[in-house]
Amino acid sequence: MRILIPVLLGIISLEAVFSYHNPPCHPNEVLKEAASSNCGEDRCNRKARRCKRDSRSGCFCGSGYYREGGPSGPCVSKRMCKRKMSQ
């Protein structure tokens, strides 16, 4: 009995550690750690700016993709950006 409780607590602790998952990213997004909040990805309607020195972790558009619309918009190809901006 003395051994059972510490073993059960150990198993529960390990389960808590290994059950943590990063949020799933949407199509064309990648998970980045410590990326600048305004330079972590390119956007369809915004030219390059000076990067902030802050950092955040999360899903950002992958290489070759651009965020369309607001911060929760989809990541689209450059061709799709131009097509939607010309409409």
VEXDREN-2710 file (C-alpha; in Angstrom, 1 decimal):
% VEXDREN-2710
k/r/px/py/pz
1/MET/0.0/0.0/0.0
2/ARG/2.9/2.4/0.8
3/ILE/4.3/1.8/-2.7
4/LEU/0.9/1.9/-4.5
5/ILE/0.1/5.6/-3.8
6/PRO/3.5/7.0/-5.0
7/VAL/3.3/4.8/-8.1
8/LEU/-0.2/6.0/-8.9
9/LEU/0.8/9.7/-8.3
10/GLY/3.8/9.2/-10.6
11/ILE/1.6/7.7/-13.4
12/ILE/-0.9/10.5/-13.1
13/SER/1.9/13.1/-13.2
14/LEU/3.5/11.5/-16.3
15/GLU/0.0/11.4/-18.0
16/ALA/-0.5/15.1/-17.4
17/VAL/2.9/15.9/-18.9
18/PHE/2.6/13.8/-22.0
19/SER/-1.1/14.6/-22.6
20/TYR/-0.3/18.3/-23.3
21/HIS/-0.6/19.0/-27.0
22/ASN/0.2/22.1/-29.0
23/PRO/-2.8/23.6/-30.8
24/PRO/-3.3/22.1/-34.2
25/CYS/-2.4/24.5/-37.0
26/HIS/-4.7/25.2/-40.0
27/PRO/-3.6/24.3/-43.6
28/ASN/-0.5/26.1/-44.8
29/GLU/0.4/27.1/-41.2
30/VAL/3.4/26.0/-39.1
31/LEU/3.9/26.1/-35.4
32/LYS/6.6/28.6/-34.4
33/GLU/8.2/29.3/-31.0
34/ALA/9.2/32.8/-30.0
35/ALA/8.4/34.6/-33.3
36/SER/7.8/38.3/-33.6
37/SER/4.1/39.1/-33.4
38/ASN/4.2/41.3/-36.5
39/CYS/7.0/39.7/-38.5
40/GLY/6.3/36.0/-37.9
41/GLU/4.5/35.9/-41.2
42/ASP/3.7/37.9/-44.3
43/ARG/0.3/39.3/-45.0
44/CYS/-1.6/39.9/-48.2
45/ASN/-2.4/43.6/-47.6
46/ARG/0.6/44.8/-45.7
47/LYS/4.1/45.8/-46.7
48/ALA/7.1/44.8/-44.6
49/ARG/7.4/46.7/-41.3
50/ARG/10.0/47.0/-38.6
51/CYS/9.8/43.9/-36.5
52/LYS/8.7/44.2/-32.9
53/ARG/11.1/42.8/-30.2
54/ASP/8.2/40.8/-28.6
55/SER/7.8/37.2/-29.2
56/ARG/4.9/34.8/-29.2
57/SER/4.4/31.1/-30.0
58/GLY/1.6/29.8/-32.1
59/CYS/0.6/29.0/-35.7
60/PHE/2.0/31.3/-38.4
61/CYS/1.7/31.1/-42.2
62/GLY/4.3/28.8/-43.7
63/SER/7.0/29.8/-46.2
64/GLY/5.4/31.1/-49.4
65/TYR/2.0/31.7/-47.8
66/TYR/0.4/35.0/-46.7
67/ARG/-2.2/35.8/-44.1
68/GLU/-5.4/37.1/-45.7
69/GLY/-7.6/39.4/-43.7
70/GLY/-7.3/39.6/-40.0
71/PRO/-5.2/37.5/-37.6
72/SER/-7.4/34.5/-37.9
73/GLY/-7.7/34.6/-41.7
74/PRO/-6.5/31.7/-43.9
75/CYS/-2.9/31.4/-45.3
76/VAL/-3.0/31.7/-49.0
77/SER/-0.5/31.7/-51.9
78/LYS/0.7/35.1/-53.3
79/ARG/-1.4/34.4/-56.4
80/MET/-4.5/34.1/-54.3
81/CYS/-3.6/37.4/-52.5
82/LYS/-3.4/39.3/-55.8
83/ARG/-6.6/37.7/-57.1
84/LYS/-8.6/38.6/-54.1
85/MET/-7.2/42.2/-53.9
86/SER/-8.1/42.9/-57.5
87/GLN/-11.7/41.9/-57.0
END
